Amino acid sequence: MARGWESKSVESQMESSQSKSDAGSKKRLTPEAASVLRKRGSLLLARVHLQHQMEACPHPRYQTMLQNALADVERQLADLNQSEL
């Protein structure tokens, strides 16, 4: 009797695993979508980095350069968002 219960448990685990792998395959991104996600992540990290540098920057010329770089990153993010719509 215990042996039958174990086989049912294994069977249900296999079915569960199969349904999870089916659900995972539905969530796969196209190479273009994956590229956009990577680029967005990169730009968001760059924006945070630039903001931290601006907070710690005592030199006005360097701060101007950082502001220009931040504006460029913001523009790229906006372009990326527009292309998705």
Phi, psi and omega in degrees: 000316179295327180294320178295322180295319179297318182293325176294320179296316179296319180297316180292326177294320179294319178295319178297317178297319179296317181292326177293320180290327176294317179294324178294325180289333178287336183269004180294140181264154173288159178301325179293317180294321178295321178296318179296318179297318178296317181295317179299316179299318178298315181293322178294319177295320179296320179297315179298318180298315180295321179297319178294320178295321180295323179295327185264359188272122179268344186267127183296323181293317179293324179294323176297318178297318179294322178296320178295319179295319179295320177298321178295318178296317179298321178296317179296321177296319178296318178297320180295318179293322180293323182291336178283333182286000000 
